[in-house]
Amino acid sequence: MEVTRLGDNFGDYILSARCRKCKHARTIDPHTLAQLVGWNARLANVAARLRCSKCSARNCEVIALPRPKKRR
């Protein structure tokens, strides 16, 4: 899945953010980020603004993953 902007694929994905310094990982809903920076924001620019909640480093990598299918 190729996602370069938050609005790609209509926001139907999950973002996985991982700190390159301490390896702390977290998933982020793109709808939450879009409320802060807008749907046209580039994913690379958003990643540069993220700060690790564990070590406070600004060195995160962000990967878009398919949203898990709901179980019935």
N, CA, C and O atoms as a Tinker XYZ file with bonds, in Angstrom:
   288  protein
     1  N      0.846000   -1.173000    0.000000    73     2
     2  CA     0.000000    0.000000    0.000000    64     1     3
     3  C      0.894000    1.240000    0.000000    63     2     4     5
     4  O      1.760000    1.389000    0.863000    81     3
     5  N      0.682000    2.114000   -0.958000    73     3     6
     6  CA     1.477000    3.329000   -1.090000    64     5     7
     7  C      0.692000    4.512000   -0.526000    63     6     8     9
     8  O     -0.333000    4.905000   -1.083000    81     7
     9  N      1.173000    5.069000    0.567000    73     7    10
    10  CA     0.537000    6.222000    1.199000    64     9    11
    11  C      1.588000    7.308000    1.334000    63    10    12    13
    12  O      2.592000    7.125000    2.024000    81    11
    13  N      1.362000    8.441000    0.677000    73    11    14
    14  CA     2.281000    9.566000    0.802000    64    13    15
    15  C      1.648000   10.741000    1.537000    63    14    16    17
    16  O      2.352000   11.552000    2.138000    81    15
    17  N      0.330000   10.832000    1.491000    73    15    18
    18  CA    -0.417000   11.875000    2.209000    64    17    19
    19  C     -1.435000   11.213000    3.121000    63    18    20    21
    20  O     -1.839000   10.077000    2.876000    81    19
    21  N     -1.849000   11.904000    4.159000    73    19    22
    22  CA    -2.824000   11.327000    5.090000    64    21    23
    23  C     -4.135000   10.971000    4.403000    63    22    24    25
    24  O     -4.798000   10.018000    4.812000    81    23
    25  N     -4.521000   11.703000    3.381000    73    23    26
    26  CA    -5.785000   11.470000    2.703000    64    25    27
    27  C     -5.778000   10.327000    1.706000    63    26    28    29
    28  O     -6.829000    9.978000    1.170000    81    27
    29  N     -4.621000    9.737000    1.444000    73    27    30
    30  CA    -4.553000    8.610000    0.500000    64    29    31
    31  C     -5.376000    7.430000    1.015000    63    30    32    33
    32  O     -5.461000    7.195000    2.221000    81    31
    33  N     -5.971000    6.704000    0.094000    73    31    34
    34  CA    -6.825000    5.548000    0.426000    64    33    35
    35  C     -7.957000    5.925000    1.376000    63    34    36    37
    36  O     -8.437000    5.085000    2.138000    81    35
    37  N     -8.378000    7.172000    1.334000    73    35    38
    38  CA    -9.483000    7.692000    2.146000    64    37    39
    39  C     -9.243000    7.495000    3.643000    63    38    40    41
    40  O    -10.197000    7.414000    4.417000    81    39
    41  N     -7.984000    7.418000    4.054000    73    39    42
    42  CA    -7.658000    7.250000    5.465000    64    41    43
    43  C     -7.995000    5.877000    6.004000    63    42    44    45
    44  O     -8.097000    5.693000    7.217000    81    43
    45  N     -8.170000    4.903000    5.110000    73    43    46
    46  CA    -8.556000    3.553000    5.532000    64    45    47
    47  C     -7.314000    2.688000    5.746000    63    46    48    49
    48  O     -7.085000    1.716000    5.026000    81    47
    49  N     -6.520000    3.059000    6.746000    73    47    50
    50  CA    -5.302000    2.347000    7.101000    64    49    51
    51  C     -4.938000    2.726000    8.528000    63    50    52    53
    52  O     -5.565000    3.603000    9.122000    81    51
    53  N     -3.942000    2.075000    9.067000    73    51    54
    54  CA    -3.419000    2.376000   10.399000    64    53    55
    55  C     -1.960000    2.786000   10.225000    63    54    56    57
    56  O     -1.244000    2.213000    9.404000    81    55
    57  N     -1.528000    3.759000   10.983000    73    55    58
    58  CA    -0.134000    4.169000   10.949000    64    57    59
    59  C      0.625000    3.509000   12.095000    63    58    60    61
    60  O      0.171000    3.515000   13.240000    81    59
    61  N      1.760000    2.954000   11.781000    73    59    62
    62  CA     2.638000    2.374000   12.793000    64    61    63
    63  C      3.844000    3.287000   12.927000    63    62    64    65
    64  O      4.605000    3.464000   11.976000    81    63
    65  N      4.017000    3.866000   14.106000    73    63    66
    66  CA     5.149000    4.762000   14.364000    64    65    67
    67  C      6.121000    4.062000   15.301000    63    66    68    69
    68  O      5.722000    3.481000   16.310000    81    67
    69  N      7.422000    4.126000   14.948000    73    67    70
    70  CA     8.454000    3.491000   15.763000    64    69    71
    71  C      9.613000    4.455000   15.935000    63    70    72    73
    72  O     10.104000    5.042000   14.971000    81    71
    73  N     10.039000    4.607000   17.171000    73    71    74
    74  CA    11.170000    5.472000   17.486000    64    73    75
    75  C     12.457000    4.772000   17.068000    63    74    76    77
    76  O     12.686000    3.616000   17.422000    81    75
    77  N     13.282000    5.465000   16.327000    73    75    78
    78  CA    14.547000    4.883000   15.885000    64    77    79
    79  C     15.577000    4.833000   17.015000    63    78    80    81
    80  O     16.537000    4.066000   16.945000    81    79
    81  N     15.381000    5.643000   18.048000    73    79    82
    82  CA    16.340000    5.693000   19.153000    64    81    83
    83  C     16.088000    4.574000   20.171000    63    82    84    85
    84  O     16.998000    3.803000   20.477000    81    83
    85  N     14.857000    4.480000   20.699000    73    83    86
    86  CA    14.569000    3.510000   21.761000    64    85    87
    87  C     13.717000    2.333000   21.300000    63    86    88    89
    88  O     13.457000    1.413000   22.076000    81    87
    89  N     13.279000    2.356000   20.032000    73    87    90
    90  CA    12.484000    1.272000   19.423000    64    89    91
    91  C     11.056000    1.170000   19.965000    63    90    92    93
    92  O     10.380000    0.173000   19.714000    81    91
    93  N     10.590000    2.167000   20.695000    73    91    94
    94  CA     9.215000    2.185000   21.171000    64    93    95
    95  C      8.271000    2.307000   19.978000    63    94    96    97
    96  O      8.522000    3.094000   19.066000    81    95
    97  N      7.194000    1.536000   19.980000    73    95    98
    98  CA     6.266000    1.536000   18.843000    64    97    99
    99  C      4.841000    1.829000   19.309000    63    98   100   101
   100  O      4.455000    1.522000   20.437000    81    99
   101  N      4.074000    2.435000   18.397000    73    99   102
   102  CA     2.693000    2.778000   18.696000    64   101   103
   103  C      1.913000    2.847000   17.395000    63   102   104   105
   104  O      2.474000    3.184000   16.353000    81   103
   105  N      0.631000    2.533000   17.444000    73   103   106
   106  CA    -0.221000    2.703000   16.268000    64   105   107
   107  C     -1.001000    3.998000   16.412000    63   106   108   109
   108  O     -1.375000    4.402000   17.513000    81   107
   109  N     -1.238000    4.639000   15.275000    73   107   110
   110  CA    -1.918000    5.937000   15.255000    64   109   111
   111  C     -3.029000    5.881000   14.217000    63   110   112   113
   112  O     -2.832000    5.366000   13.116000    81   111
   113  N     -4.183000    6.404000   14.564000    73   111   114
   114  CA    -5.292000    6.498000   13.623000    64   113   115
   115  C     -5.085000    7.737000   12.757000    63   114   116   117
   116  O     -4.916000    8.829000   13.298000    81   115
   117  N     -5.095000    7.603000   11.430000    73   115   118
   118  CA    -4.862000    8.770000   10.573000    64   117   119
   119  C     -5.927000    9.857000   10.728000    63   118   120   121
   120  O     -5.653000   11.030000   10.471000    81   119
   121  N     -7.139000    9.479000   11.147000    73   119   122
   122  CA    -8.191000   10.479000   11.336000    64   121   123
   123  C     -7.829000   11.446000   12.470000    63   122   124   125
   124  O     -8.142000   12.634000   12.402000    81   123
   125  N     -7.178000   10.934000   13.495000    73   123   126
   126  CA    -6.751000   11.776000   14.611000    64   125   127
   127  C     -5.687000   12.769000   14.161000    63   126   128   129
   128  O     -5.758000   13.950000   14.499000    81   127
   129  N     -4.710000   12.301000   13.405000    73   127   130
   130  CA    -3.668000   13.203000   12.904000    64   129   131
   131  C     -4.230000   14.225000   11.931000    63   130   132   133
   132  O     -3.804000   15.380000   11.925000    81   131
   133  N     -5.185000   13.807000   11.109000    73   131   134
   134  CA    -5.765000   14.718000   10.118000    64   133   135
   135  C     -6.481000   15.884000   10.790000    63   134   136   137
   136  O     -6.528000   16.979000   10.229000    81   135
   137  N     -7.038000   15.671000   11.980000    73   135   138
   138  CA    -7.682000   16.771000   12.705000    64   137   139
   139  C     -6.660000   17.824000   13.115000    63   138   140   141
   140  O     -6.990000   19.003000   13.245000    81   139
   141  N     -5.419000   17.391000   13.319000    73   139   142
   142  CA    -4.371000   18.328000   13.737000    64   141   143
   143  C     -3.650000   18.994000   12.572000    63   142   144   145
   144  O     -3.385000   20.196000   12.613000    81   143
   145  N     -3.331000   18.226000   11.534000    73   143   146
   146  CA    -2.494000   18.753000   10.451000    64   145   147
   147  C     -3.189000   18.805000    9.098000    63   146   148   149
   148  O     -2.651000   19.391000    8.159000    81   147
   149  N     -4.364000   18.211000    8.974000    73   147   150
   150  CA    -5.099000   18.232000    7.707000    64   149   151
   151  C     -4.813000   17.006000    6.855000    63   150   152   153
   152  O     -3.758000   16.384000    6.978000    81   151
   153  N     -5.767000   16.663000    5.986000    73   151   154
   154  CA    -5.663000   15.467000    5.148000    64   153   155
   155  C     -4.608000   15.600000    4.055000    63   154   156   157
   156  O     -4.135000   14.585000    3.542000    81   155
   157  N     -4.227000   16.816000    3.684000    73   155   158
   158  CA    -3.236000   17.003000    2.621000    64   157   159
   159  C     -1.800000   16.937000    3.120000    63   158   160   161
   160  O     -0.868000   17.060000    2.325000    81   159
   161  N     -1.604000   16.747000    4.419000    73   159   162
   162  CA    -0.249000   16.696000    4.979000    64   161   163
   163  C      0.493000   15.468000    4.464000    63   162   164   165
   164  O     -0.061000   14.371000    4.398000    81   163
   165  N      1.756000   15.674000    4.101000    73   163   166
   166  CA     2.597000   14.560000    3.637000    64   165   167
   167  C      3.032000   13.735000    4.849000    63   166   168   169
   168  O      3.360000   14.274000    5.906000    81   167
   169  N      3.024000   12.426000    4.667000    73   167   170
   170  CA     3.374000   11.506000    5.745000    64   169   171
   171  C      4.804000   11.749000    6.245000    63   170   172   173
   172  O      5.065000   11.634000    7.443000    81   171
   173  N      5.711000   12.075000    5.359000    73   171   174
   174  CA     7.095000   12.354000    5.760000    64   173   175
   175  C      7.170000   13.589000    6.661000    63   174   176   177
   176  O      7.946000   13.611000    7.617000    81   175
   177  N      6.370000   14.616000    6.364000    73   175   178
   178  CA     6.357000   15.826000    7.188000    64   177   179
   179  C      5.743000   15.548000    8.556000    63   178   180   181
   180  O      6.203000   16.075000    9.569000    81   179
   181  N      4.712000   14.724000    8.578000    73   179   182
   182  CA     4.076000   14.358000    9.851000    64   181   183
   183  C      5.069000   13.571000   10.702000    63   182   184   185
   184  O      5.190000   13.829000   11.900000    81   183
   185  N      5.776000   12.619000   10.106000    73   183   186
   186  CA     6.753000   11.806000   10.845000    64   185   187
   187  C      7.844000   12.684000   11.454000    63   186   188   189
   188  O      8.308000   12.410000   12.561000    81   187
   189  N      8.254000   13.724000   10.753000    73   187   190
   190  CA     9.294000   14.616000   11.263000    64   189   191
   191  C      8.822000   15.393000   12.491000    63   190   192   193
   192  O      9.641000   15.814000   13.307000    81   191
   193  N      7.508000   15.587000   12.630000    73   191   194
   194  CA     6.967000   16.340000   13.750000    64   193   195
   195  C      6.670000   15.481000   14.973000    63   194   196   197
   196  O      6.478000   16.008000   16.069000    81   195
   197  N      6.629000   14.150000   14.794000    73   195   198
   198  CA     6.277000   13.267000   15.901000    64   197   199
   199  C      7.417000   13.185000   16.916000    63   198   200   201
   200  O      8.597000   13.242000   16.568000    81   199
   201  N      7.020000   13.048000   18.181000    73   199   202
   202  CA     7.978000   12.910000   19.271000    64   201   203
   203  C      7.640000   11.626000   20.022000    63   202   204   205
   204  O      6.471000   11.362000   20.301000    81   203
   205  N      8.638000   10.838000   20.346000    73   203   206
   206  CA     8.447000    9.577000   21.070000    64   205   207
   207  C      7.894000    9.867000   22.467000    63   206   208   209
   208  O      8.408000   10.737000   23.170000    81   207
   209  N      6.856000    9.144000   22.866000    73   207   210
   210  CA     6.258000    9.355000   24.187000    64   209   211
   211  C      7.086000    8.713000   25.296000    63   210   212   213
   212  O      6.828000    8.951000   26.476000    81   211
   213  N      8.065000    7.911000   24.935000    73   211   214
   214  CA     8.898000    7.239000   25.934000    64   213   215
   215  C     10.210000    7.985000   26.191000    63   214   216   217
   216  O     10.564000    8.232000   27.344000    81   215
   217  N     10.935000    8.346000   25.122000    73   215   218
   218  CA    12.246000    8.992000   25.304000    64   217   219
   219  C     12.289000   10.434000   24.805000    63   218   220   221
   220  O     13.319000   11.095000   24.940000    81   219
   221  N     11.207000   10.931000   24.237000    73   219   222
   222  CA    11.058000   12.309000   23.744000    64   221   223
   223  C     11.907000   12.645000   22.523000    63   222   224   225
   224  O     12.062000   13.819000   22.187000    81   223
   225  N     12.456000   11.640000   21.858000    73   223   226
   226  CA    13.257000   11.881000   20.651000    64   225   227
   227  C     12.350000   12.217000   19.470000    63   226   228   229
   228  O     11.218000   11.739000   19.396000    81   227
   229  N     12.841000   13.024000   18.566000    73   227   230
   230  CA    12.121000   13.339000   17.330000    64   229   231
   231  C     12.775000   12.603000   16.176000    63   230   232   233
   232  O     13.299000   13.215000   15.245000    81   231
   233  N     12.736000   11.295000   16.251000    73   231   234
   234  CA    13.375000   10.463000   15.245000    64   233   235
   235  C     12.502000    9.232000   15.027000    63   234   236   237
   236  O     12.903000    8.114000   15.352000    81   235
   237  N     11.311000    9.437000   14.477000    73   235   238
   238  CA    10.355000    8.349000   14.302000    64   237   239
   239  C     10.204000    7.997000   12.824000    63   238   240   241
   240  O     10.288000    8.859000   11.950000    81   239
   241  N      9.979000    6.718000   12.573000    73   239   242
   242  CA     9.620000    6.290000   11.231000    64   241   243
   243  C      8.151000    5.879000   11.266000    63   242   244   245
   244  O      7.686000    5.288000   12.241000    81   243
   245  N      7.433000    6.194000   10.204000    73   243   246
   246  CA     5.998000    5.920000   10.133000    64   245   247
   247  C      5.715000    5.065000    8.911000    63   246   248   249
   248  O      6.170000    5.361000    7.806000    81   247
   249  N      4.956000    3.999000    9.127000    73   247   250
   250  CA     4.594000    3.074000    8.055000    64   249   251
   251  C      3.077000    2.925000    8.053000    63   250   252   253
   252  O      2.461000    2.777000    9.108000    81   251
   253  N      2.481000    2.963000    6.872000    73   251   254
   254  CA     1.041000    2.742000    6.732000    64   253   255
   255  C      0.779000    1.249000    6.558000    63   254   256   257
   256  O      1.377000    0.597000    5.701000    81   255
   257  N     -0.122000    0.717000    7.381000    73   255   258
   258  CA    -0.493000   -0.697000    7.334000    64   257   259
   259  C     -1.981000   -0.822000    7.028000    63   258   260   261
   260  O     -2.758000    0.053000    7.409000    81   259
   261  N     -2.394000   -1.888000    6.349000    73   259   262
   262  CA    -3.821000   -2.082000    6.098000    64   261   263
   263  C     -4.580000   -2.196000    7.424000    63   262   264   265
   264  O     -4.093000   -2.785000    8.389000    81   263
   265  N     -5.773000   -1.624000    7.443000    73   263   266
   266  CA    -6.613000   -1.699000    8.639000    64   265   267
   267  C     -7.085000   -3.145000    8.824000    63   266   268   269
   268  O     -7.550000   -3.765000    7.867000    81   267
   269  N     -6.972000   -3.689000   10.039000    73   267   270
   270  CA    -7.427000   -5.068000   10.255000    64   269   271
   271  C     -8.925000   -5.201000    9.992000    63   270   272   273
   272  O     -9.704000   -4.293000   10.281000    81   271
   273  N     -9.304000   -6.334000    9.447000    73   271   274
   274  CA   -10.719000   -6.578000    9.158000    64   273   275
   275  C    -11.453000   -6.881000   10.443000    63   274   276   277
   276  O    -10.924000   -7.553000   11.328000    81   275
   277  N    -12.684000   -6.381000   10.546000    73   275   278
   278  CA   -13.493000   -6.595000   11.736000    64   277   279
   279  C    -14.019000   -8.023000   11.757000    63   278   280   281
   280  O    -14.425000   -8.575000   10.734000    81   279
   281  N    -13.999000   -8.597000   12.938000    73   279   282
   282  CA   -14.548000   -9.946000   13.107000    64   281   283
   283  C    -16.038000   -9.845000   13.359000    63   282   284   285
   284  O    -16.517000   -8.872000   13.941000    81   283
   285  N    -16.743000  -10.824000   12.932000    73   283   286
   286  CA   -18.198000  -10.827000   13.155000    64   285   287
   287  C    -18.568000  -11.607000   14.364000    63   286   288
   288  O    -19.749000  -11.710000   14.694000    81   287
